[in-house]
Amino acid sequence: MIKKTYSAKFKTELVLEAIREEEHIGEIAAGSGINPNMLRNWKKEFLEKAPDVFDKSRREKDLINKEREMEAEREELLKTIGQLTIERDWLKKKSIEAFGSDYEKRFNRKPS
Protein backbone atom coordinates (compact mmCIF):
# COMPACT_ATOMS: atom_id res chain seq x y z
CA MET A 1 0.00 0.00 0.00
CA ILE A 2 1.38 3.39 -1.01
CA LYS A 3 1.19 6.11 1.60
CA LYS A 4 -0.27 9.27 0.09
CA THR A 5 1.30 12.57 1.02
CA TYR A 6 -0.41 15.94 1.06
CA SER A 7 1.08 19.39 0.61
CA ALA A 8 1.26 21.84 3.47
CA LYS A 9 -0.98 24.22 1.52
CA PHE A 10 -3.66 21.53 1.09
CA LYS A 11 -3.54 20.65 4.80
CA THR A 12 -3.69 24.30 5.85
CA GLU A 13 -6.69 25.03 3.65
CA LEU A 14 -8.60 22.07 5.09
CA VAL A 15 -7.65 22.88 8.69
CA LEU A 16 -8.74 26.49 8.30
CA GLU A 17 -12.02 25.28 6.83
CA ALA A 18 -12.45 22.96 9.84
CA ILE A 19 -11.67 25.79 12.27
CA ARG A 20 -14.36 27.99 10.68
CA GLU A 21 -16.85 25.22 11.58
CA GLU A 22 -19.11 26.03 8.64
CA GLU A 23 -19.18 22.31 7.89
CA HIS A 24 -18.54 19.25 10.04
CA ILE A 25 -15.09 17.73 9.86
CA GLY A 26 -16.58 14.59 8.33
CA GLU A 27 -18.12 16.61 5.50
CA ILE A 28 -14.89 18.50 4.81
CA ALA A 29 -12.90 15.27 4.86
CA ALA A 30 -15.35 13.45 2.58
CA GLY A 31 -15.33 16.34 0.13
CA SER A 32 -11.54 16.20 0.01
CA GLY A 33 -11.23 12.42 -0.09
CA ILE A 34 -9.40 12.04 3.20
CA ASN A 35 -10.11 10.29 6.49
CA PRO A 36 -11.82 12.52 9.11
CA ASN A 37 -9.35 11.36 11.78
CA MET A 38 -6.48 12.59 9.61
CA LEU A 39 -8.11 16.02 9.42
CA ARG A 40 -8.67 16.02 13.20
CA ASN A 41 -4.98 15.24 13.72
CA TRP A 42 -3.93 18.00 11.33
CA LYS A 43 -6.19 20.47 13.13
CA LYS A 44 -4.83 19.44 16.53
CA GLU A 45 -1.22 19.79 15.34
CA PHE A 46 -2.00 23.14 13.71
CA LEU A 47 -3.54 24.56 16.88
CA GLU A 48 -0.71 23.22 19.08
CA LYS A 49 1.93 24.85 16.91
CA ALA A 50 0.08 28.11 16.24
CA PRO A 51 1.74 30.01 19.15
CA ASP A 52 5.16 29.29 17.62
CA VAL A 53 4.29 31.57 14.71
CA PHE A 54 4.38 34.54 17.06
CA ASP A 55 7.28 33.34 19.23
CA LYS A 56 10.22 35.03 17.51
CA SER A 57 12.76 34.01 20.15
CA ARG A 58 11.86 30.33 19.77
CA ARG A 59 12.11 30.50 15.98
CA GLU A 60 15.50 32.20 16.33
CA LYS A 61 16.70 29.53 18.78
CA ASP A 62 15.51 26.80 16.41
CA LEU A 63 17.35 28.48 13.56
CA ILE A 64 20.54 28.84 15.60
CA ASN A 65 20.36 25.17 16.62
CA LYS A 66 19.82 24.13 13.00
CA GLU A 67 22.81 26.23 11.92
CA ARG A 68 24.96 24.59 14.62
CA GLU A 69 23.89 21.13 13.50
CA MET A 70 24.68 21.98 9.89
CA GLU A 71 28.09 23.38 10.84
CA ALA A 72 28.89 20.25 12.86
CA GLU A 73 27.87 18.09 9.90
CA ARG A 74 30.00 20.23 7.58
CA GLU A 75 33.01 19.86 9.87
CA GLU A 76 32.51 16.08 9.98
CA LEU A 77 32.29 15.93 6.18
CA LEU A 78 35.46 18.02 5.82
CA LYS A 79 37.22 15.71 8.26
CA THR A 80 36.11 12.68 6.23
CA ILE A 81 37.26 14.30 2.98
CA GLY A 82 40.65 15.01 4.53
CA GLN A 83 41.01 11.43 5.76
CA LEU A 84 40.01 10.02 2.37
CA THR A 85 42.49 12.31 0.62
CA ILE A 86 45.29 11.11 2.89
CA GLU A 87 44.34 7.48 2.27
CA ARG A 88 44.16 8.01 -1.51
CA ASP A 89 47.56 9.70 -1.56
CA TRP A 90 49.06 6.88 0.52
CA LEU A 91 47.58 4.23 -1.80
CA LYS A 92 48.89 6.10 -4.83
CA LYS A 93 52.38 6.27 -3.31
CA LYS A 94 52.34 2.55 -2.45
CA SER A 95 51.03 1.67 -5.92
CA ILE A 96 53.93 3.57 -7.51
CA GLU A 97 56.39 1.76 -5.20
CA ALA A 98 54.89 -1.65 -5.97
CA PHE A 99 54.08 -1.35 -9.69
CA GLY A 100 56.06 1.63 -11.00
CA SER A 101 55.02 5.09 -12.03
CA ASP A 102 53.08 3.79 -15.04
CA TYR A 103 50.85 1.51 -12.94
CA GLU A 104 47.73 3.38 -14.02
CA LYS A 105 48.37 2.62 -17.70
CA ARG A 106 49.19 -1.01 -16.91
CA PHE A 107 45.86 -1.47 -15.15
CA ASN A 108 43.86 0.58 -17.70
CA ARG A 109 43.03 3.31 -15.22
CA LYS A 110 42.85 7.00 -15.92
CA PRO A 111 45.19 9.08 -13.76
CA SER A 112 43.44 11.04 -11.02
N, CA, C and O atoms as a GROMACS GRO file, in nm:
protein
  448
    1MET      N    1   0.083  -0.118   0.000
    1MET     CA    2   0.000   0.000   0.000
    1MET      C    3   0.088   0.125   0.000
    1MET      O    4   0.180   0.136   0.081
    2ILE      N    5   0.060   0.216  -0.088
    2ILE     CA    6   0.138   0.339  -0.101
    2ILE      C    7   0.077   0.445  -0.011
    2ILE      O    8  -0.043   0.472  -0.014
    3LYS      N    9   0.164   0.506   0.070
    3LYS     CA   10   0.119   0.611   0.160
    3LYS      C   11   0.111   0.742   0.083
    3LYS      O   12   0.210   0.787   0.024
    4LYS      N   13  -0.006   0.802   0.082
    4LYS     CA   14  -0.027   0.927   0.009
    4LYS      C   15   0.020   1.044   0.095
    4LYS      O   16  -0.003   1.047   0.216
    5THR      N   17   0.085   1.138   0.032
    5THR     CA   18   0.130   1.257   0.102
    5THR      C   19   0.053   1.378   0.051
    5THR      O   20   0.011   1.383  -0.065
    6TYR      N   21   0.035   1.475   0.138
    6TYR     CA   22  -0.041   1.594   0.106
    6TYR      C   23   0.046   1.717   0.129
    6TYR      O   24   0.128   1.719   0.221
    7SER      N   25   0.028   1.817   0.047
    7SER     CA   26   0.108   1.939   0.061
    7SER      C   27   0.064   2.018   0.184
    7SER      O   28  -0.048   2.004   0.233
    8ALA      N   29   0.155   2.099   0.231
    8ALA     CA   30   0.126   2.184   0.347
    8ALA      C   31   0.011   2.280   0.315
    8ALA      O   32  -0.072   2.309   0.400
    9LYS      N   33   0.008   2.329   0.192
    9LYS     CA   34  -0.098   2.422   0.152
    9LYS      C   35  -0.234   2.352   0.159
    9LYS      O   36  -0.331   2.409   0.209
   10PHE      N   37  -0.241   2.230   0.108
   10PHE     CA   38  -0.366   2.153   0.109
   10PHE      C   39  -0.413   2.131   0.254
   10PHE      O   40  -0.530   2.153   0.286
   11LYS      N   41  -0.321   2.089   0.339
   11LYS     CA   42  -0.354   2.065   0.480
   11LYS      C   43  -0.404   2.194   0.547
   11LYS      O   44  -0.504   2.193   0.618
   12THR      N   45  -0.332   2.303   0.523
   12THR     CA   46  -0.368   2.430   0.585
   12THR      C   47  -0.507   2.475   0.542
   12THR      O   48  -0.587   2.519   0.625
   13GLU      N   49  -0.536   2.463   0.414
   13GLU     CA   50  -0.669   2.503   0.365
   13GLU      C   51  -0.780   2.423   0.434
   13GLU      O   52  -0.881   2.479   0.475
   14LEU      N   53  -0.759   2.291   0.445
   14LEU     CA   54  -0.860   2.207   0.509
   14LEU      C   55  -0.873   2.237   0.658
   14LEU      O   56  -0.984   2.242   0.711
   15VAL      N   57  -0.762   2.257   0.725
   15VAL     CA   58  -0.765   2.288   0.869
   15VAL      C   59  -0.837   2.420   0.894
   15VAL      O   60  -0.918   2.431   0.985
   16LEU      N   61  -0.806   2.520   0.813
   16LEU     CA   62  -0.874   2.649   0.830
   16LEU      C   63  -1.024   2.636   0.805
   16LEU      O   64  -1.104   2.699   0.874
   17GLU      N   65  -1.060   2.555   0.709
   17GLU     CA   66  -1.202   2.528   0.683
   17GLU      C   67  -1.266   2.460   0.804
   17GLU      O   68  -1.378   2.492   0.842
   18ALA      N   69  -1.194   2.366   0.865
   18ALA     CA   70  -1.245   2.296   0.984
   18ALA      C   71  -1.257   2.392   1.102
   18ALA      O   72  -1.351   2.381   1.181
   19ILE      N   73  -1.164   2.483   1.117
   19ILE     CA   74  -1.167   2.579   1.228
   19ILE      C   75  -1.286   2.673   1.214
   19ILE      O   76  -1.347   2.712   1.314
   20ARG      N   77  -1.321   2.711   1.091
   20ARG     CA   78  -1.436   2.799   1.068
   20ARG      C   79  -1.567   2.734   1.112
   20ARG      O   80  -1.665   2.803   1.143
   21GLU      N   81  -1.569   2.601   1.114
   21GLU     CA   82  -1.684   2.522   1.158
   21GLU      C   83  -1.811   2.552   1.078
   21GLU      O   84  -1.922   2.544   1.131
   22GLU      N   85  -1.794   2.585   0.951
   22GLU     CA   86  -1.911   2.604   0.864
   22GLU      C   87  -1.967   2.468   0.820
   22GLU      O   88  -2.085   2.456   0.788
   23GLU      N   89  -1.879   2.368   0.820
   23GLU     CA   90  -1.918   2.231   0.789
   23GLU      C   91  -1.855   2.140   0.895
   23GLU      O   92  -1.757   2.177   0.959
   24HIS      N   93  -1.913   2.022   0.912
   24HIS     CA   94  -1.854   1.925   1.004
   24HIS      C   95  -1.724   1.870   0.944
   24HIS      O   96  -1.707   1.867   0.822
   25ILE      N   97  -1.636   1.827   1.031
   25ILE     CA   98  -1.509   1.773   0.986
   25ILE      C   99  -1.531   1.656   0.890
   25ILE      O  100  -1.460   1.642   0.790
   26GLY      N  101  -1.629   1.573   0.921
   26GLY     CA  102  -1.658   1.459   0.833
   26GLY      C  103  -1.696   1.502   0.692
   26GLY      O  104  -1.656   1.437   0.594
   27GLU      N  105  -1.772   1.610   0.680
   27GLU     CA  106  -1.812   1.660   0.550
   27GLU      C  107  -1.692   1.718   0.473
   27GLU      O  108  -1.677   1.694   0.353
   28ILE      N  109  -1.609   1.792   0.544
   28ILE     CA  110  -1.489   1.850   0.481
   28ILE      C  111  -1.398   1.738   0.433
   28ILE      O  112  -1.347   1.742   0.321
   29ALA      N  113  -1.377   1.638   0.520
   29ALA     CA  114  -1.290   1.527   0.486
   29ALA      C  115  -1.345   1.449   0.366
   29ALA      O  116  -1.270   1.416   0.274
   30ALA      N  117  -1.474   1.420   0.368
   30ALA     CA  118  -1.535   1.345   0.258
   30ALA      C  119  -1.524   1.422   0.127
   30ALA      O  120  -1.497   1.363   0.022
   31GLY      N  121  -1.544   1.552   0.133
   31GLY     CA  122  -1.533   1.634   0.012
   31GLY      C  123  -1.393   1.641  -0.043
   31GLY      O  124  -1.374   1.670  -0.161
   32SER      N  125  -1.294   1.614   0.042
   32SER     CA  126  -1.154   1.620   0.000
   32SER      C  127  -1.094   1.482  -0.020
   32SER      O  128  -0.980   1.469  -0.064
   33GLY      N  129  -1.172   1.379   0.011
   33GLY     CA  130  -1.123   1.242  -0.009
   33GLY      C  131  -1.021   1.196   0.092
   33GLY      O  132  -0.933   1.116   0.061
   34ILE      N  133  -1.032   1.248   0.215
   34ILE     CA  134  -0.940   1.204   0.320
   34ILE      C  135  -1.020   1.150   0.439
   34ILE      O  136  -1.141   1.169   0.447
   35ASN      N  137  -0.949   1.085   0.529
   35ASN     CA  138  -1.011   1.029   0.649
   35ASN      C  139  -1.036   1.143   0.749
   35ASN      O  140  -0.948   1.227   0.769
   36PRO      N  141  -1.153   1.146   0.812
   36PRO     CA  142  -1.182   1.252   0.911
   36PRO      C  143  -1.082   1.256   1.026
   36PRO      O  144  -1.049   1.363   1.077
   37ASN      N  145  -1.033   1.139   1.068
   37ASN     CA  146  -0.935   1.136   1.178
   37ASN      C  147  -0.805   1.206   1.137
   37ASN      O  148  -0.740   1.271   1.219
   38MET      N  149  -0.769   1.192   1.010
   38MET     CA  150  -0.648   1.259   0.961
   38MET      C  151  -0.666   1.411   0.972
   38MET      O  152  -0.576   1.482   1.016
   39LEU      N  153  -0.783   1.458   0.933
   39LEU     CA  154  -0.811   1.602   0.941
   39LEU      C  155  -0.812   1.649   1.088
   39LEU      O  156  -0.762   1.757   1.118
   40ARG      N  157  -0.868   1.568   1.176
   40ARG     CA  158  -0.867   1.602   1.320
   40ARG      C  159  -0.723   1.614   1.370
   40ARG      O  160  -0.690   1.706   1.445
   41ASN      N  161  -0.639   1.521   1.330
   41ASN     CA  162  -0.498   1.524   1.372
   41ASN      C  163  -0.426   1.647   1.317
   41ASN      O  164  -0.348   1.710   1.388
   42TRP      N  165  -0.453   1.681   1.192
   42TRP     CA  166  -0.392   1.800   1.133
   42TRP      C  167  -0.437   1.924   1.208
   42TRP      O  168  -0.356   2.012   1.236
   43LYS      N  169  -0.565   1.931   1.240
   43LYS     CA  170  -0.619   2.046   1.312
   43LYS      C  171  -0.554   2.058   1.450
   43LYS      O  172  -0.515   2.167   1.493
   44LYS      N  173  -0.544   1.945   1.519
   44LYS     CA  174  -0.483   1.944   1.653
   44LYS      C  175  -0.338   1.993   1.645
   44LYS      O  176  -0.297   2.078   1.724
   45GLU      N  177  -0.262   1.940   1.550
   45GLU     CA  178  -0.122   1.979   1.534
   45GLU      C  179  -0.111   2.128   1.500
   45GLU      O  180  -0.025   2.199   1.552
   46PHE      N  181  -0.198   2.174   1.412
   46PHE     CA  182  -0.200   2.314   1.371
   46PHE      C  183  -0.222   2.405   1.491
   46PHE      O  184  -0.150   2.502   1.511
   47LEU      N  185  -0.322   2.373   1.572
   47LEU     CA  186  -0.354   2.456   1.688
   47LEU      C  187  -0.245   2.450   1.794
   47LEU      O  188  -0.219   2.550   1.862
   48GLU      N  189  -0.180   2.334   1.810
   48GLU     CA  190  -0.071   2.322   1.908
   48GLU      C  191   0.050   2.406   1.868
   48GLU      O  192   0.119   2.462   1.953
   49LYS      N  193   0.074   2.413   1.738
   49LYS     CA  194   0.193   2.485   1.691
   49LYS      C  195   0.167   2.631   1.656
   49LYS      O  196   0.261   2.705   1.627
   50ALA      N  197   0.043   2.673   1.660
   50ALA     CA  198   0.008   2.810   1.624
   50ALA      C  199   0.084   2.915   1.706
   50ALA      O  200   0.129   3.014   1.648
   51PRO      N  201   0.101   2.899   1.837
   51PRO     CA  202   0.174   3.001   1.914
   51PRO      C  203   0.318   3.020   1.868
   51PRO      O  204   0.375   3.128   1.886
   52ASP      N  205   0.378   2.918   1.809
   52ASP     CA  206   0.516   2.929   1.762
   52ASP      C  207   0.532   3.033   1.652
   52ASP      O  208   0.640   3.089   1.634
   53VAL      N  209   0.425   3.058   1.579
   53VAL     CA  210   0.429   3.157   1.472
   53VAL      C  211   0.464   3.294   1.527
   53VAL      O  212   0.532   3.372   1.461
   54PHE      N  213   0.417   3.324   1.647
   54PHE     CA  214   0.438   3.454   1.706
   54PHE      C  215   0.554   3.458   1.806
   54PHE      O  216   0.584   3.562   1.864
   55ASP      N  217   0.618   3.344   1.828
   55ASP     CA  218   0.728   3.334   1.923
   55ASP      C  219   0.861   3.348   1.849
   55ASP      O  220   0.925   3.249   1.812
   56LYS      N  221   0.902   3.473   1.828
   56LYS     CA  222   1.022   3.503   1.751
   56LYS      C  223   1.146   3.442   1.816
   56LYS      O  224   1.233   3.389   1.746
   57SER      N  225   1.156   3.451   1.947
   57SER     CA  226   1.276   3.401   2.015
   57SER      C  227   1.289   3.250   1.995
   57SER      O  228   1.400   3.199   1.979
   58ARG      N  229   1.180   3.178   1.998
   58ARG     CA  230   1.186   3.033   1.977
   58ARG      C  231   1.228   3.000   1.834
   58ARG      O  232   1.310   2.910   1.812
   59ARG      N  233   1.173   3.073   1.738
   59ARG     CA  234   1.212   3.050   1.598
   59ARG      C  235   1.359   3.079   1.580
   59ARG      O  236   1.428   3.006   1.509
   60GLU      N  237   1.409   3.186   1.644
   60GLU     CA  238   1.550   3.220   1.633
   60GLU      C  239   1.637   3.113   1.696
   60GLU      O  240   1.741   3.077   1.642
   61LYS      N  241   1.595   3.060   1.812
   61LYS     CA  242   1.670   2.953   1.878
   61LYS      C  243   1.672   2.828   1.790
   61LYS      O  244   1.776   2.763   1.776
   62ASP      N  245   1.557   2.795   1.730
   62ASP     CA  246   1.551   2.680   1.641
   62ASP      C  247   1.644   2.698   1.523
   62ASP      O  248   1.712   2.604   1.481
   63LEU      N  249   1.648   2.819   1.469
   63LEU     CA  250   1.734   2.848   1.356
   63LEU      C  251   1.882   2.838   1.395
   63LEU      O  252   1.963   2.782   1.321
   64ILE      N  253   1.916   2.891   1.511
   64ILE     CA  254   2.054   2.884   1.560
   64ILE      C  255   2.095   2.738   1.581
   64ILE      O  256   2.205   2.699   1.543
   65ASN      N  257   2.006   2.658   1.641
   65ASN     CA  258   2.036   2.517   1.662
   65ASN      C  259   2.055   2.444   1.530
   65ASN      O  260   2.144   2.360   1.517
   66LYS      N  261   1.971   2.476   1.433
   66LYS     CA  262   1.982   2.413   1.300
   66LYS      C  263   2.114   2.450   1.236
   66LYS      O  264   2.181   2.365   1.176
   67GLU      N  265   2.154   2.577   1.248
   67GLU     CA  266   2.281   2.623   1.192
   67GLU      C  267   2.398   2.550   1.258
   67GLU      O  268   2.493   2.511   1.191
   68ARG      N  269   2.390   2.532   1.390
   68ARG     CA  270   2.496   2.459   1.462
   68ARG      C  271   2.506   2.314   1.415
   68ARG      O  272   2.615   2.262   1.394
   69GLU      N  273   2.390   2.252   1.398
   69GLU     CA  274   2.389   2.113   1.350
   69GLU      C  275   2.450   2.104   1.211
   69GLU      O  276   2.528   2.013   1.182
   70MET      N  277   2.415   2.199   1.124
   70MET     CA  278   2.468   2.198   0.989
   70MET      C  279   2.619   2.222   0.989
   70MET      O  280   2.692   2.160   0.912
   71GLU      N  281   2.666   2.310   1.076
   71GLU     CA  282   2.809   2.338   1.084
   71GLU      C  283   2.884   2.215   1.136
   71GLU      O  284   2.992   2.183   1.087
   72ALA      N  285   2.827   2.146   1.234
   72ALA     CA  286   2.889   2.025   1.286
   72ALA      C  287   2.895   1.917   1.176
   72ALA      O  288   2.996   1.847   1.162
   73GLU      N  289   2.788   1.906   1.100
   73GLU     CA  290   2.786   1.809   0.990
   73GLU      C  291   2.891   1.846   0.884
   73GLU      O  292   2.960   1.760   0.830
   74ARG      N  293   2.901   1.976   0.855
   74ARG     CA  294   3.000   2.023   0.758
   74ARG      C  295   3.141   1.990   0.804
   74ARG      O  296   3.224   1.942   0.726
   75GLU      N  297   3.169   2.016   0.933
   75GLU     CA  298   3.301   1.986   0.987
   75GLU      C  299   3.332   1.836   0.978
   75GLU      O  300   3.444   1.797   0.945
   76GLU      N  301   3.233   1.754   1.006
   76GLU     CA  302   3.251   1.608   0.998
   76GLU      C  303   3.279   1.565   0.854
   76GLU      O  304   3.363   1.479   0.829
   77LEU      N  305   3.207   1.626   0.760
   77LEU     CA  306   3.229   1.593   0.618
   77LEU      C  307   3.368   1.637   0.573
   77LEU      O  308   3.436   1.564   0.500
   78LEU      N  309   3.412   1.756   0.617
   78LEU     CA  310   3.546   1.802   0.582
   78LEU      C  311   3.653   1.710   0.641
   78LEU      O  312   3.754   1.682   0.576
   79LYS      N  313   3.630   1.665   0.762
   79LYS     CA  314   3.722   1.571   0.826
   79LYS      C  315   3.730   1.441   0.746
   79LYS      O  316   3.839   1.386   0.725
   80THR      N  317   3.615   1.392   0.702
   80THR     CA  318   3.611   1.268   0.623
   80THR      C  319   3.682   1.288   0.490
   80THR      O  320   3.757   1.200   0.445
   81ILE      N  321   3.659   1.402   0.426
   81ILE     CA  322   3.726   1.430   0.298
   81ILE      C  323   3.877   1.433   0.318
   81ILE      O  324   3.951   1.377   0.237
   82GLY      N  325   3.922   1.496   0.424
   82GLY     CA  326   4.066   1.501   0.454
   82GLY      C  327   4.124   1.362   0.474
   82GLY      O  328   4.230   1.331   0.421
   83GLN      N  329   4.054   1.279   0.550
   83GLN     CA  330   4.101   1.143   0.576
   83GLN      C  331   4.107   1.062   0.446
   83GLN      O  332   4.204   0.990   0.422
   84LEU      N  333   4.004   1.075   0.364
   84LEU     CA  334   4.001   1.002   0.237
   84LEU      C  335   4.112   1.049   0.142
   84LEU      O  336   4.169   0.969   0.068
   85THR      N  337   4.141   1.178   0.145
   85THR     CA  338   4.249   1.232   0.062
   85THR      C  339   4.383   1.175   0.106
   85THR      O  340   4.466   1.138   0.023
   86ILE      N  341   4.405   1.168   0.237
   86ILE     CA  342   4.529   1.111   0.289
   86ILE      C  343   4.541   0.964   0.248
   86ILE      O  344   4.647   0.920   0.204
   87GLU      N  345   4.432   0.889   0.263
   87GLU     CA  346   4.434   0.748   0.227
   87GLU      C  347   4.460   0.729   0.078
   87GLU      O  348   4.537   0.641   0.039
   88ARG      N  349   4.395   0.811  -0.007
   88ARG     CA  350   4.416   0.801  -0.152
   88ARG      C  351   4.561   0.830  -0.187
   88ARG      O  352   4.622   0.757  -0.266
   89ASP      N  353   4.617   0.935  -0.128
   89ASP     CA  354   4.756   0.970  -0.156
   89ASP      C  355   4.851   0.858  -0.112
   89ASP      O  356   4.947   0.828  -0.182
   90TRP      N  357   4.824   0.799   0.003
   90TRP     CA  358   4.906   0.688   0.052
   90TRP      C  359   4.898   0.569  -0.044
   90TRP      O  360   4.999   0.508  -0.077
   91LEU      N  361   4.776   0.536  -0.086
   91LEU     CA  362   4.758   0.424  -0.180
   91LEU      C  363   4.828   0.451  -0.313
   91LEU      O  364   4.886   0.360  -0.372
   92LYS      N  365   4.822   0.574  -0.359
   92LYS     CA  366   4.889   0.610  -0.483
   92LYS      C  367   5.040   0.593  -0.469
   92LYS      O  368   5.105   0.539  -0.558
   93LYS      N  369   5.094   0.639  -0.356
   93LYS     CA  370   5.238   0.627  -0.331
   93LYS      C  371   5.279   0.480  -0.327
   93LYS      O  372   5.379   0.442  -0.387
   94LYS      N  373   5.202   0.397  -0.257
   94LYS     CA  374   5.234   0.255  -0.245
   94LYS      C  375   5.219   0.183  -0.379
   94LYS      O  376   5.293   0.090  -0.409
   95SER      N  377   5.122   0.227  -0.460
   95SER     CA  378   5.103   0.167  -0.592
   95SER      C  379   5.224   0.197  -0.682
   95SER      O  380   5.269   0.110  -0.756
   96ILE      N  381   5.275   0.320  -0.674
   96ILE     CA  382   5.393   0.357  -0.751
   96ILE      C  383   5.513   0.274  -0.705
   96ILE      O  384   5.591   0.227  -0.788
   97GLU      N  385   5.528   0.257  -0.573
   97GLU     CA  386   5.639   0.176  -0.520
   97GLU      C  387   5.629   0.031  -0.564
   97GLU      O  388   5.730  -0.031  -0.597
   98ALA      N  389   5.508  -0.023  -0.565
   98ALA     CA  390   5.489  -0.165  -0.597
   98ALA      C  391   5.488  -0.193  -0.747
   98ALA      O  392   5.541  -0.296  -0.790
   99PHE      N  393   5.430  -0.104  -0.828
   99PHE     CA  394   5.408  -0.135  -0.969
   99PHE      C  395   5.477  -0.040  -1.065
   99PHE      O  396   5.474  -0.062  -1.186
  100GLY      N  397   5.540   0.066  -1.015
  100GLY     CA  398   5.606   0.163  -1.100
  100GLY      C  399   5.515   0.281  -1.129
  100GLY      O  400   5.394   0.277  -1.105
  101SER      N  401   5.577   0.386  -1.183
  101SER     CA  402   5.502   0.509  -1.204
  101SER      C  403   5.397   0.499  -1.314
  101SER      O  404   5.308   0.583  -1.323
  102ASP      N  405   5.407   0.396  -1.398
  102ASP     CA  406   5.308   0.379  -1.504
  102ASP      C  407   5.200   0.276  -1.467
  102ASP      O  408   5.135   0.220  -1.555
  103TYR      N  409   5.182   0.252  -1.339
  103TYR     CA  410   5.085   0.151  -1.294
  103TYR      C  411   4.944   0.178  -1.344
  103TYR      O  412   4.868   0.085  -1.371
  104GLU      N  413   4.909   0.305  -1.358
  104GLU     CA  414   4.773   0.338  -1.402
  104GLU      C  415   4.749   0.291  -1.545
  104GLU      O  416   4.642   0.240  -1.577
  105LYS      N  417   4.850   0.308  -1.632
  105LYS     CA  418   4.837   0.262  -1.770
  105LYS      C  419   4.834   0.109  -1.775
  105LYS      O  420   4.759   0.051  -1.854
  106ARG      N  421   4.912   0.045  -1.691
  106ARG     CA  422   4.919  -0.101  -1.691
  106ARG      C  423   4.787  -0.164  -1.647
  106ARG      O  424   4.753  -0.275  -1.688
  107PHE      N  425   4.714  -0.093  -1.564
  107PHE     CA  426   4.586  -0.147  -1.515
  107PHE      C  427   4.465  -0.078  -1.581
  107PHE      O  428   4.352  -0.085  -1.532
  108ASN      N  429   4.492  -0.009  -1.695
  108ASN     CA  430   4.386   0.058  -1.770
  108ASN      C  431   4.304   0.154  -1.686
  108ASN      O  432   4.181   0.157  -1.695
  109ARG      N  433   4.371   0.231  -1.606
  109ARG     CA  434   4.303   0.331  -1.522
  109ARG      C  435   4.346   0.468  -1.568
  109ARG      O  436   4.460   0.489  -1.608
  110LYS      N  437   4.252   0.561  -1.562
  110LYS     CA  438   4.285   0.700  -1.592
  110LYS      C  439   4.353   0.760  -1.470
  110LYS      O  440   4.313   0.732  -1.357
  111PRO      N  441   4.454   0.842  -1.492
  111PRO     CA  442   4.519   0.908  -1.376
  111PRO      C  443   4.420   1.004  -1.307
  111PRO      O  444   4.335   1.065  -1.372
  112SER      N  445   4.434   1.013  -1.175
  112SER     CA  446   4.344   1.104  -1.102
  112SER      C  447   4.411   1.236  -1.075
  112SER      O  448   4.351   1.325  -1.015
   0.00000   0.00000   0.00000
